[in-house]
Amino acid sequence: MSGKTVVIIDDSSVMRSILRKAILMTGLKVEQFLEAANGNEGMTRIRDHLDELDIVFTDLDMPECTGVQMMTRLREEGIAGFPIVIVSTVGNKKMQETCHALGAVAFLEKPFKQEEIGTLLTSLLA
């Protein structure tokens, strides 16, 4: 099985690094990590790598283009075919429902536990 392509979208470079390390610690074979600091950059990464994309992790609260705005644009443009996981401190039920309605398949609240990443990746990419 070939390695996975993972997109991580978060305005915090520290959080992108933490998430990247957490994913690698699960043992998932990753061919490439693509990173973005906001939803606009995330859209570019997704469009440029759509055919090889396996999973997207995105924050919600980012400058220029939020996670919700990005997911709305993805939906409007008919871009789909990969799981989107929200990783955010904004964990209220209404926001989770909004994200699920826009196509998110899971919601990880920061700070997340290593086991949560492992369980999530196993269920989504098995």
C-alpha positions as CSV (number, residue, x, y, z in Angstrom):
1,M,0.0,0.0,0.0
2,S,1.4,3.4,-0.9
3,G,1.8,6.3,1.5
4,K,-1.0,8.7,2.2
5,T,-1.3,12.4,1.3
6,V,-2.4,14.4,4.3
7,V,-3.3,18.1,4.3
8,I,-3.0,20.1,7.5
9,I,-4.6,23.5,7.6
10,D,-4.0,25.6,10.7
11,D,-2.7,29.2,11.2
12,S,-0.4,27.9,14.0
13,S,2.8,26.4,12.7
14,V,3.3,24.8,16.1
15,M,-0.1,23.1,15.9
16,R,0.6,21.9,12.3
17,S,3.9,20.3,13.6
18,I,2.1,18.7,16.6
19,L,-0.5,17.2,14.4
20,R,2.0,16.0,11.8
21,K,4.0,14.3,14.6
22,A,0.8,12.8,16.1
23,I,-0.2,11.3,12.7
24,L,3.3,9.8,12.2
25,M,3.2,8.3,15.7
26,T,0.2,6.3,14.7
27,G,2.3,4.4,12.2
28,L,0.4,5.6,9.2
29,K,2.6,5.6,6.2
30,V,2.5,9.1,4.8
31,E,4.0,9.9,1.4
32,Q,3.5,13.7,1.8
33,F,2.2,16.3,4.2
34,L,0.8,19.4,2.6
35,E,0.4,22.4,4.9
36,A,-1.5,25.6,4.8
37,A,-1.9,28.6,7.2
38,N,-5.5,29.4,6.3
39,G,-8.5,28.2,4.2
40,N,-7.4,30.0,1.0
41,E,-4.0,28.2,1.1
42,G,-5.8,25.0,2.0
43,M,-8.1,25.3,-1.0
44,T,-5.0,25.7,-3.2
45,R,-3.4,22.6,-1.7
46,I,-6.6,20.6,-2.1
47,R,-7.1,21.6,-5.7
48,D,-3.5,21.0,-6.7
49,H,-3.5,17.5,-5.1
50,L,-7.1,16.4,-5.4
51,D,-6.3,13.2,-7.3
52,E,-3.9,12.0,-4.6
53,L,-5.5,13.4,-1.5
54,D,-6.4,11.0,1.3
55,I,-7.5,13.2,4.3
56,V,-7.7,16.8,5.4
57,F,-7.3,18.2,8.9
58,T,-8.4,21.8,9.4
59,D,-8.7,24.3,12.1
60,L,-11.8,26.6,12.2
61,D,-10.6,29.9,13.5
62,M,-8.0,31.2,11.0
63,P,-7.3,34.6,9.3
64,E,-8.4,35.4,5.7
65,C,-10.5,32.3,5.3
66,T,-11.9,30.2,8.2
67,G,-12.4,26.4,8.1
68,V,-16.1,26.9,7.7
69,Q,-15.7,29.3,4.8
70,M,-13.2,26.8,3.1
71,M,-15.6,23.9,3.5
72,T,-18.5,26.0,2.1
73,R,-16.3,26.8,-0.9
74,L,-15.4,23.1,-1.4
75,R,-19.0,22.2,-1.3
76,E,-20.0,25.0,-3.7
77,E,-17.3,23.9,-6.1
78,G,-18.3,20.2,-5.8
79,I,-14.9,19.2,-4.5
80,A,-15.2,16.0,-2.4
81,G,-14.0,12.5,-2.1
82,F,-11.8,12.7,1.0
83,P,-12.6,13.0,4.7
84,I,-12.3,16.3,6.4
85,V,-11.5,16.3,10.1
86,I,-11.9,19.5,12.2
87,V,-9.3,20.1,14.8
88,S,-10.3,23.1,16.9
89,T,-10.8,24.7,20.3
90,V,-14.3,25.7,19.1
91,G,-16.1,22.6,20.2
92,N,-19.7,23.6,20.8
93,K,-22.5,21.4,19.5
94,K,-23.9,24.0,17.0
95,M,-20.5,24.4,15.4
96,Q,-20.0,20.7,15.2
97,E,-23.4,20.3,13.5
98,T,-22.5,23.1,11.0
99,C,-19.2,21.4,10.2
100,H,-20.9,18.0,9.7
101,A,-23.5,19.6,7.4
102,L,-20.6,21.0,5.3
103,G,-19.0,17.6,5.0
104,A,-16.7,17.2,8.0
105,V,-16.6,13.6,9.1
106,A,-15.0,14.1,12.6
107,F,-14.3,16.8,15.1
108,L,-11.2,16.7,17.4
109,E,-11.2,19.2,20.1
110,K,-7.8,20.8,21.0
111,P,-5.9,19.6,22.9
112,F,-6.5,16.2,21.5
113,K,-5.0,12.9,22.8
114,Q,-2.7,10.7,20.7
115,E,-5.1,7.8,21.0
116,E,-7.9,9.9,19.4
117,I,-5.7,10.4,16.3
118,G,-4.9,6.7,16.0
119,T,-8.5,5.6,16.4
120,L,-9.7,8.3,13.9
121,L,-7.2,7.4,11.2
122,T,-7.9,3.7,11.6
123,S,-11.6,4.2,11.2
124,L,-11.3,6.7,8.2
125,L,-8.5,5.2,6.2
126,A,-8.8,1.4,6.9
